[in-house]
């Protein structure tokens, strides 16, 4: 992998990740952009104890542009985009409309391929490995920023999810705090460790799932399963079999196998509702241990956390979506219409021939 860092016309950082070591990236952003102005602010809810980002400048962000005006496609002639070069393998750049900025963290966009009509599932294993390497590199770089406590790599796919740019891409949020979901996991890990005299909760969950009927896909180094208490109609958790706290700690064997396993999982997601159905909308979310202090979680340290990816869709059946209504939105109590065992069986049936 070759990494080349440059600056866009408004001062934002852009990084090319290339498979070829001899790739040359010297194109200049020719757009007449003013310096980026953001108004991101993090506020803490005194009752719930969680944090909310207020970012009013995002009201003006790009919204469903036509394909020939896509800001994530390479620049061509006089059609100038966020990527100055005429082609790329993987590109990461600072979001022009970030939810978090400055002392409130940082937001980046990850473009998986220059092909506007592709999806992550269309990538080759070599391309998917390059994305994994980019995620890992950005996790390392962002973790060293003084304002950053947790790094979150994720992909939103599909208009139903709320995606406003059709080009295959994901994002990275570098939070200045430990996210509420991660904090809940860490508290559960701490409580289980104390109750069992030292057993790791992630290890216990993985052992139980490996022995059960909800395993969807298993390799030598990775396993994908529908969790016992899945929140979403079709939800799969992908774990490395050797517990590590973050992407940085994956060994080479796990990195090599990941593209094959993950691409197969994504392709099954596109087949679960049958032939002729539109691509399945999904969220793919990497969960990594925070880089900040963990004193509030008592006996837990970073190595007690287990890196994993959670993949889920809001589509519950053909032509129908799972809406977060009163119980989910009002009380955070999910009601799942699809039994996890049935979801796992369907995902096994959707395997590639």
C-alpha positions in Angstrom: 0.0 0.0 0.0 1.2 3.5 -0.9 -0.2 6.5 1.1 -0.1 10.0 -0.4 -1.4 13.0 1.6 -2.3 16.3 0.0 -4.6 19.3 0.7 -7.8 20.4 -1.0 -8.4 24.0 -2.0 -10.1 24.9 1.3 -7.3 23.3 3.4 -8.9 19.9 4.2 -6.7 16.9 4.2 -7.1 14.3 1.4 -5.2 10.9 1.4 -4.8 8.5 -1.5 -4.3 4.8 -0.7 -3.0 3.0 -3.7 -2.3 -0.7 -4.3 0.7 0.1 -6.5 3.8 1.5 -4.9 4.7 3.5 -8.1 1.4 5.5 -8.1 1.9 9.2 -8.5 -0.6 11.6 -7.0 0.2 15.2 -7.8 -3.1 16.6 -9.1 -4.1 19.9 -7.6 -7.6 20.9 -6.5 -8.6 23.7 -8.9 -11.9 24.6 -7.3 -12.3 28.2 -5.9 -13.2 27.1 -2.4 -13.3 29.3 0.7 -11.9 27.9 3.9 -14.2 25.5 5.7 -16.3 27.0 8.5 -17.9 24.7 11.0 -20.0 25.2 14.0 -19.8 21.8 15.7 -20.5 21.7 19.4 -20.8 18.7 21.8 -23.4 19.0 24.5 -23.9 16.5 27.4 -27.4 15.4 28.4 -27.5 15.7 32.3 -30.2 13.1 32.7 -29.1 10.4 30.3 -25.4 11.1 30.6 -24.8 10.9 26.8 -23.4 13.5 24.4 -25.1 15.2 21.4 -23.3 16.9 18.5 -24.9 20.1 17.4 -23.8 21.0 13.8 -26.0 23.5 12.1 -23.7 24.0 9.1 -24.7 20.5 7.9 -28.1 21.8 6.8 -26.4 22.9 3.6 -24.6 19.6 2.7 -24.9 18.1 -0.7 -28.2 16.2 -1.1 -28.9 13.5 -3.8 -26.9 15.1 -6.7 -27.3 13.6 -10.2 -24.6 11.0 -11.0 -22.8 13.4 -13.4 -22.3 15.8 -10.5 -21.2 13.3 -7.9 -18.6 14.9 -5.6 -17.0 11.5 -4.8 -16.2 10.6 -8.4 -12.8 11.5 -9.7 -12.4 14.9 -11.4 -12.6 14.8 -15.2 -11.8 17.8 -17.4 -13.8 20.8 -16.1 -16.0 18.6 -13.9 -14.2 19.1 -10.6 -15.0 17.0 -7.5 -13.7 16.4 -4.0 -11.0 14.1 -5.6 -8.6 16.2 -7.8 -7.1 13.1 -9.6 -8.7 11.4 -12.6 -8.7 8.0 -10.9 -8.1 6.4 -7.5 -8.1 3.2 -5.6 -9.2 4.3 -2.1 -9.4 7.9 -0.9 -10.0 9.4 2.5 -10.7 13.1 3.1 -12.0 15.4 5.8 -15.7 15.8 5.5 -16.7 19.2 4.1 -19.8 19.2 6.4 -18.5 17.4 9.5 -20.7 16.5 12.5 -17.5 16.8 14.6 -14.6 19.2 14.1 -11.8 20.9 16.0 -11.9 20.2 19.7 -15.1 18.3 19.1 -13.4 15.6 17.1 -13.1 14.9 13.4 -15.1 13.4 10.5 -13.7 11.8 7.4 -15.2 10.3 4.2 -13.8 7.0 2.8 -14.4 6.3 -0.9 -14.0 2.6 -1.5 -13.7 2.8 -5.3 -13.8 5.3 -8.1 -16.6 3.3 -9.8 -19.8 5.2 -9.1 -22.1 2.3 -9.8 -20.4 -0.3 -7.7 -20.9 -1.2 -4.0 -18.6 -2.7 -1.4 -19.8 -6.2 -2.3 -18.6 -5.6 -5.9 -15.0 -5.0 -4.8 -12.3 -7.6 -5.3 -10.6 -9.2 -2.3 -7.5 -7.0 -3.1 -9.6 -3.8 -3.1 -11.4 -4.8 0.1 -8.0 -5.5 1.8 -6.9 -2.0 0.8 -10.0 -0.5 2.5 -9.2 -2.5 5.6 -5.7 -1.1 5.5 -7.1 2.4 5.1 -9.4 2.0 8.1 -6.5 0.7 10.2 -4.2 3.6 9.2 -6.9 6.2 9.9 -7.7 4.6 13.3 -4.0 4.9 14.2 -3.6 8.5 13.0 -6.9 9.7 14.5 -6.2 8.0 17.9 -3.2 10.3 18.4 -5.2 13.5 18.1 -5.5 15.1 21.5 -9.3 15.6 21.2 -10.1 12.0 20.1 -11.2 9.3 22.5 -12.8 6.8 20.2 -12.6 6.0 16.4 -15.6 4.7 14.6 -15.4 3.4 11.0 -18.7 2.7 9.3 -20.7 2.5 6.1 -24.3 3.5 5.5 -25.7 2.0 2.2 -29.0 2.8 0.6 -31.4 5.7 0.4 -33.6 4.0 3.0 -30.8 4.4 5.5 -30.6 8.1 4.7 -27.6 8.1 2.4 -27.6 11.3 0.3 -24.6 10.4 -2.0 -25.0 7.2 -4.1 -21.2 6.7 -4.7 -19.9 3.7 -2.6 -18.4 5.3 0.5 -18.2 5.1 4.2 -17.3 7.5 7.0 -15.0 7.7 10.0 -16.0 9.6 13.2 -13.3 10.4 15.7 -15.3 11.2 18.9 -14.0 13.3 21.8 -15.8 10.9 24.2 -16.6 7.2 24.6 -19.8 6.6 22.8 -22.9 5.5 24.9 -23.1 2.1 23.1 -19.5 1.3 23.9 -19.9 2.5 27.5 -22.8 0.1 27.9 -20.7 -2.8 26.6 -17.8 -1.9 28.9 -20.0 -1.8 32.0 -21.4 -5.2 31.1 -17.9 -6.5 30.6 -16.9 -5.1 34.0 -19.9 -6.5 35.8 -19.4 -10.0 34.2 -15.7 -10.0 35.1 -16.4 -9.2 38.7 -19.3 -11.8 38.9 -17.3 -14.6 37.4 -13.9 -14.0 39.0 -12.3 -12.7 35.8 -14.1 -14.3 32.8 -14.3 -12.1 29.7 -17.9 -11.5 28.6 -17.0 -11.2 24.9 -15.2 -14.5 25.0 -18.2 -16.1 26.7 -20.6 -14.7 24.1 -18.5 -15.9 21.2 -18.1 -19.4 22.7 -21.8 -19.7 23.1 -22.6 -18.5 19.6 -20.0 -20.8 18.0 -21.7 -23.7 19.6 -25.2 -22.6 18.5 -27.6 -22.5 15.6 -27.1 -18.8 14.7 -23.7 -19.0 13.0 -24.0 -17.7 9.5 -20.4 -18.0 8.2 -17.2 -19.2 9.7 -13.6 -19.1 8.5 -10.3 -20.0 10.2 -9.9 -16.6 11.8 -13.4 -15.0 11.6 -16.9 -16.0 12.5 -20.2 -14.3 11.6 -23.4 -14.9 13.6 -26.8 -13.5 14.3 -26.8 -12.5 18.0 -29.2 -14.1 20.5 -30.9 -10.8 21.2 -30.7 -9.2 17.7 -32.3 -5.8 17.6 -32.7 -5.6 13.8 -34.6 -8.0 11.4 -31.4 -9.1 9.8 -28.3 -8.4 12.0 -25.0 -10.1 11.9 -22.0 -9.7 14.1 -18.5 -10.5 12.7 -15.8 -11.3 15.1 -12.1 -12.3 14.8 -11.7 -15.5 16.7 -8.7 -14.1 18.6 -9.9 -11.2 20.7 -8.2 -7.9 19.9 -9.3 -4.4 21.0 -9.1 -2.7 17.7 -8.1 -2.9 14.0 -4.5 -2.1 14.8 -4.2 -5.4 16.7 -5.3 -7.7 14.0 -2.6 -10.1 12.9 -1.7 -10.7 9.2 -3.7 -14.0 9.0 -6.9 -12.3 10.1 -6.3 -9.4 7.7 -5.7 -11.8 4.8 -8.9 -13.7 5.5 -11.2 -10.7 6.2 -11.9 -9.7 2.6 -13.2 -13.1 1.6 -15.4 -13.5 4.6 -16.8 -9.9 4.6 -17.5 -9.8 0.9 -19.4 -13.1 1.1 -21.4 -11.7 4.0 -22.3 -8.6 2.1 -23.3 -10.6 -1.0 -25.6 -12.7 1.1 -27.2 -9.6 2.5 -28.1 -8.6 -1.1 -29.8 -12.0 -1.7 -31.8 -12.5 1.5 -35.0 -11.0 0.0 -34.9 -12.9 -3.2 -34.1 -12.3 -6.9 -35.2 -9.0 -8.4 -35.2 -7.2 -5.1 -33.3 -3.8 -4.9 -29.9 -3.9 -3.1 -30.4 -4.4 0.7 -29.9 -1.1 2.6 -27.6 -1.6 5.6 -25.3 -0.2 8.2 -21.9 -1.8 8.8 -20.3 -0.5 12.0 -16.8 -1.3 13.4 -16.7 -1.4 17.2 -13.3 -0.6 18.7 -12.0 0.0 22.2 -11.8 3.6 23.2 -8.3 5.2 23.3 -9.1 7.4 26.3 -9.0 6.6 30.0 -11.3 3.8 31.2 -11.2 4.5 35.0 -15.0 4.8 35.1 -15.4 1.2 34.1 -13.5 -0.1 37.1 -11.5 -3.3 36.4 -11.8 -3.1 32.6 -8.9 -2.3 30.3 -8.6 -1.9 26.6 -7.6 -5.5 26.1 -10.9 -6.7 27.6 -12.8 -5.2 24.6 -13.4 -7.3 21.5 -13.1 -5.6 18.1 -16.1 -6.6 16.0 -18.3 -5.4 13.1 -22.0 -5.2 13.3 -23.9 -5.4 10.0 -27.7 -4.9 9.9 -30.6 -3.8 7.7 -33.7 -1.9 8.4 -35.6 -3.9 5.8 -37.7 -6.6 7.5 -39.2 -8.2 4.5 -39.7 -7.5 0.8 -40.9 -3.9 0.3 -41.2 -3.3 4.1 -38.9 -1.4 6.5 -38.4 -1.6 10.2 -39.3 1.8 11.6 -38.1 2.9 15.0 -41.5 3.9 16.5 -42.7 4.5 20.0 -41.0 1.7 21.9 -37.7 1.9 20.1 -37.4 5.7 19.8 -39.2 6.6 23.0 -37.8 3.9 25.3 -34.9 2.3 23.4 -36.7 -1.1 23.7 -36.4 -2.9 20.4 -39.1 -5.2 19.1 -37.8 -7.6 16.4 -40.2 -9.2 13.9 -37.7 -11.8 12.7 -36.5 -14.5 15.1 -32.7 -14.5 15.1 -32.6 -18.2 14.4 -34.8 -17.7 11.3 -32.6 -14.8 10.1 -29.5 -17.0 10.5 -31.1 -19.8 8.5 -32.0 -17.4 5.7 -28.5 -16.0 5.5 -27.0 -19.5 5.4 -29.4 -20.3 2.5 -28.2 -17.2 0.7 -24.6 -18.5 0.4 -22.8 -18.1 -2.9 -23.0 -21.2 -5.1 
